[in-house]
């Protein structure tokens, strides 16, 4: 017996959905609006959503003034490298945590939880000294190493949750059918893990893309600045902020992550569909 939904109820559902989407998109809409306003208008207490006068030159200033192109390239290298390293290192460990019981799993789980307790400010000085002795301060490989180490515990926790949700009976059935361990992992387990891998990859990418504090401490020359540090340079020495160009730079910095998320969203959906078919 099918339930009948009245047209008014369905219209109400769509209206609530539209309101929810506007609520989620409002910060981005406000940022785009602010990027076309003058700094004087942004300082005005009479706040308006749409600019009174459009100032597209904010984007030219943001593009040319603080070297956003080079900083964006650095951020892209760091974020993609961190994402790949986190997935490659976390995937086998997550599967081991999900399938095997014992002291090693207990110690590993404890390490994950403890690593999330300490604030960054407590580890930044010894971390800086270690990287300085290794010659990795003010280098992109050093920043990638820091981001990978800092991001991997939570990524490992995410992946082991996805791996634990895969029934062990599927692997047992594949073994009964004569599949080797490697073939079982690549043909049965891996397709079912694709949504988890995609979600973890998005987390690792956005964590490295948006991170500010480590980059502020470790990066010392403009050639190695990442985007968050480049955006900070719109704040003058006396605390004066070029709000219009800063908003324009923030919009430009958001575009690559939006493109990445749109690509990974498709991988996430296709992975879920592939996993359901394989399962």
C-alpha positions as CSV (number, residue, x, y, z in Angstrom):
1,X,0.0,0.0,0.0
2,X,1.6,3.3,-1.1
3,X,1.2,6.4,0.9
4,X,-0.1,9.5,-0.9
5,X,1.6,12.8,-0.4
6,X,-0.5,15.9,-1.0
7,X,0.9,18.5,-3.4
8,X,1.0,21.0,-0.5
9,X,3.1,18.7,1.6
10,X,5.5,18.1,-1.4
11,X,5.7,21.8,-2.0
12,X,6.6,22.3,1.6
13,X,9.3,19.7,1.4
14,X,10.9,21.4,-1.6
15,X,10.6,24.8,0.1
16,X,12.4,23.6,3.2
17,X,15.0,22.0,1.0
18,X,15.6,25.3,-0.8
19,X,15.8,27.2,2.5
20,X,18.4,24.6,3.7
21,X,20.5,25.0,0.6
22,X,20.4,28.8,0.9
23,X,21.4,28.5,4.5
24,X,24.4,26.3,3.6
25,X,25.4,28.5,0.6
26,X,25.0,31.9,2.4
27,X,28.6,32.2,3.6
28,X,29.9,31.6,0.1
29,X,27.4,34.0,-1.4
30,X,28.3,36.6,1.2
31,X,32.0,36.1,0.4
32,X,31.4,36.5,-3.4
33,X,29.4,39.7,-2.7
34,X,32.1,41.1,-0.4
35,X,34.7,40.4,-3.1
36,X,33.1,43.0,-5.4
37,X,32.8,45.7,-2.7
38,X,35.3,48.4,-1.8
39,X,37.1,48.2,1.5
40,X,35.3,51.4,2.5
41,X,31.9,49.9,1.9
42,X,32.8,46.7,3.8
43,X,33.8,48.9,6.8
44,X,30.4,50.6,6.7
45,X,28.0,49.7,9.4
46,X,25.1,49.8,6.9
47,X,25.5,46.2,5.7
48,X,23.9,45.1,2.4
49,X,24.0,41.8,0.6
50,X,24.6,43.3,-2.8
51,X,27.4,45.8,-3.6
52,X,26.4,49.4,-4.1
53,X,29.3,49.7,-6.5
54,X,31.0,46.8,-8.2
55,X,34.8,46.7,-7.9
56,X,36.0,43.8,-10.1
57,X,39.6,45.3,-9.8
58,X,39.7,43.5,-6.4
59,X,40.4,40.3,-8.2
60,X,43.2,41.9,-10.2
61,X,44.8,43.2,-7.0
62,X,44.4,39.8,-5.3
63,X,45.8,38.0,-8.3
64,X,48.9,40.3,-8.8
65,X,49.7,41.7,-5.4
66,X,50.5,38.7,-3.1
67,X,51.6,36.0,-5.5
68,X,48.5,33.9,-5.2
69,X,49.3,31.9,-8.3
70,X,52.6,30.6,-6.9
71,X,51.0,30.1,-3.4
72,X,48.1,28.2,-5.0
73,X,50.6,25.9,-6.8
74,X,52.4,25.2,-3.5
75,X,49.1,24.5,-1.7
76,X,48.0,22.1,-4.5
77,X,51.3,20.2,-4.4
78,X,51.2,20.0,-0.6
79,X,47.5,19.0,-0.4
80,X,47.6,16.4,-3.2
81,X,50.9,14.9,-1.9
82,X,49.4,14.7,1.7
83,X,46.3,13.1,0.4
84,X,48.1,10.4,-1.5
85,X,50.5,9.6,1.3
86,X,47.7,9.5,3.9
87,X,45.7,7.1,1.8
88,X,48.6,4.8,0.9
89,X,49.9,4.6,4.5
90,X,46.5,4.4,6.2
91,X,44.7,1.9,4.0
92,X,46.7,-1.3,5.0
93,X,46.8,-0.2,8.6
94,X,43.0,0.5,8.7
95,X,42.3,-3.0,7.2
96,X,44.6,-4.6,9.8
97,X,42.8,-2.7,12.6
98,X,39.4,-3.7,11.3
99,X,40.2,-7.4,10.9
100,X,42.7,-8.4,13.5
101,X,42.4,-8.3,17.3
102,X,45.2,-8.1,19.8
103,X,47.7,-5.9,21.6
104,X,48.8,-4.2,18.5
105,X,45.3,-3.0,17.7
106,X,44.8,-1.8,21.2
107,X,48.0,0.2,21.1
108,X,47.2,1.6,17.7
109,X,43.8,2.7,18.8
110,X,45.3,4.3,21.9
111,X,47.8,6.1,19.7
112,X,45.0,7.5,17.5
113,X,43.0,8.8,20.5
114,X,46.0,10.3,22.3
115,X,47.3,12.0,19.2
116,X,44.1,14.0,19.0
117,X,44.2,15.2,22.6
118,X,47.3,17.4,22.5
119,X,47.0,21.0,21.1
120,X,49.2,22.0,18.2
121,X,50.9,24.7,20.2
122,X,52.5,22.1,22.5
123,X,54.3,20.2,19.7
124,X,55.2,23.1,17.4
125,X,58.6,23.9,19.1
126,X,60.0,20.4,19.2
127,X,58.6,19.8,15.7
128,X,60.4,22.9,14.4
129,X,63.7,21.8,16.0
130,X,63.4,18.3,14.5
131,X,62.7,19.6,11.1
132,X,65.5,22.2,11.4
133,X,68.0,19.5,12.2
134,X,66.8,17.5,9.3
135,X,67.0,20.5,6.9
136,X,63.3,20.5,6.2
137,X,62.3,23.8,7.6
138,X,61.0,26.2,4.8
139,X,60.5,23.3,2.4
140,X,57.4,21.8,0.8
141,X,58.6,18.2,1.6
142,X,58.9,19.1,5.3
143,X,55.4,20.6,5.3
144,X,54.0,17.5,3.5
145,X,55.6,15.3,6.1
146,X,54.1,17.3,8.9
147,X,50.6,17.3,7.4
148,X,50.8,13.6,6.7
149,X,51.8,12.8,10.2
150,X,49.2,15.1,11.7
151,X,46.3,14.0,9.4
152,X,46.9,10.3,9.3
153,X,45.6,9.3,12.8
154,X,42.1,10.6,12.1
155,X,42.2,9.3,8.5
156,X,43.1,5.9,9.8
157,X,40.2,6.0,12.2
158,X,37.9,6.9,9.4
159,X,39.1,4.1,7.1
160,X,39.1,1.4,9.8
161,X,35.4,2.3,10.4
162,X,34.6,1.7,6.7
163,X,36.7,-1.5,6.6
164,X,35.0,-2.8,9.7
165,X,31.6,-2.4,8.1
166,X,32.5,-4.8,5.3
167,X,31.3,-8.3,6.3
168,X,34.1,-10.8,6.8
169,X,31.8,-13.4,5.3
170,X,32.4,-11.9,1.8
171,X,36.1,-12.6,2.1
172,X,35.4,-16.1,3.4
173,X,33.1,-16.8,0.5
174,X,35.8,-15.6,-2.0
175,X,38.3,-17.9,-0.3
176,X,35.9,-20.8,-0.6
177,X,35.6,-20.0,-4.3
178,X,39.4,-20.4,-4.7
179,X,40.4,-16.7,-4.7
180,X,43.8,-15.9,-3.4
181,X,44.2,-13.4,-0.5
182,X,45.5,-10.7,-2.9
183,X,42.7,-11.3,-5.4
184,X,40.1,-11.1,-2.5
185,X,41.5,-7.8,-1.3
186,X,41.6,-6.2,-4.8
187,X,38.4,-7.6,-6.2
188,X,36.1,-7.8,-3.1
189,X,37.4,-5.5,-0.4
190,X,38.9,-2.6,-2.3
191,X,35.7,-1.9,-4.4
192,X,33.7,-1.8,-1.2
193,X,36.2,0.6,0.4
194,X,36.1,3.1,-2.4
195,X,33.5,5.4,-0.7
196,X,35.6,5.4,2.4
197,X,38.7,6.1,0.5
198,X,37.0,9.0,-1.3
199,X,35.7,10.5,1.9
200,X,39.1,10.1,3.6
201,X,40.9,11.6,0.6
202,X,38.6,14.7,0.8
203,X,39.3,15.1,4.5
204,X,43.1,14.8,4.0
205,X,43.0,17.3,1.0
206,X,40.9,20.0,2.7
207,X,42.9,19.6,5.9
208,X,46.2,20.3,4.1
209,X,44.6,22.9,1.8
210,X,43.2,25.0,4.7
211,X,45.9,24.5,7.3
212,X,47.5,27.8,8.5
213,X,49.5,27.4,11.8
214,X,52.1,24.9,10.7
215,X,52.7,26.7,7.4
216,X,53.0,30.0,9.3
217,X,55.7,28.7,11.5
218,X,57.6,26.5,9.0
219,X,57.4,28.6,5.8
220,X,59.8,31.5,5.9
221,X,60.1,32.8,2.3
222,X,57.3,34.0,0.0
223,X,58.3,31.5,-2.7
224,X,57.2,28.7,-0.3
225,X,54.1,30.3,1.0
226,X,50.8,28.4,0.8
227,X,47.5,30.1,0.1
228,X,46.4,30.7,3.8
229,X,49.8,32.5,4.4
230,X,49.4,34.5,1.2
231,X,45.9,35.6,2.2
232,X,47.3,36.7,5.6
233,X,49.6,39.1,3.8
234,X,46.6,41.3,2.9
235,X,46.8,42.4,6.5
236,X,49.1,45.4,6.7
237,X,51.8,46.0,9.3
238,X,49.6,48.4,11.2
239,X,46.6,46.1,11.2
240,X,44.9,47.6,8.2
241,X,43.1,45.0,6.1
242,X,42.4,45.3,2.4
243,X,39.0,43.7,2.8
244,X,37.9,43.8,-0.8
245,X,41.1,42.1,-2.2
246,X,41.2,39.8,0.7
247,X,37.6,38.6,0.0
248,X,38.5,38.3,-3.7
249,X,41.6,36.2,-2.8
250,X,39.5,34.0,-0.6
251,X,37.1,33.4,-3.5
252,X,40.0,32.5,-5.8
253,X,41.4,30.2,-3.1
254,X,38.0,28.4,-2.8
255,X,37.7,27.5,-6.5
256,X,40.3,24.7,-6.6
257,X,38.8,23.0,-3.5
258,X,35.3,23.2,-5.0
259,X,36.6,21.6,-8.2
260,X,38.3,18.9,-6.3
261,X,35.2,18.2,-4.2
262,X,33.0,18.0,-7.3
263,X,35.4,15.4,-8.8
264,X,35.6,13.4,-5.6
265,X,31.9,13.5,-5.2
266,X,31.5,11.7,-8.4
267,X,34.1,9.1,-7.3
268,X,32.2,8.7,-4.0
269,X,28.9,8.0,-5.8
270,X,30.5,5.7,-8.3
271,X,32.4,3.9,-5.6
272,X,29.1,3.3,-3.6
273,X,27.4,1.9,-6.7
274,X,30.4,-0.3,-7.5
275,X,30.6,-1.5,-4.0
276,X,26.9,-2.4,-3.9
277,X,27.2,-4.4,-7.1
278,X,30.4,-6.2,-5.9
279,X,28.8,-6.9,-2.5
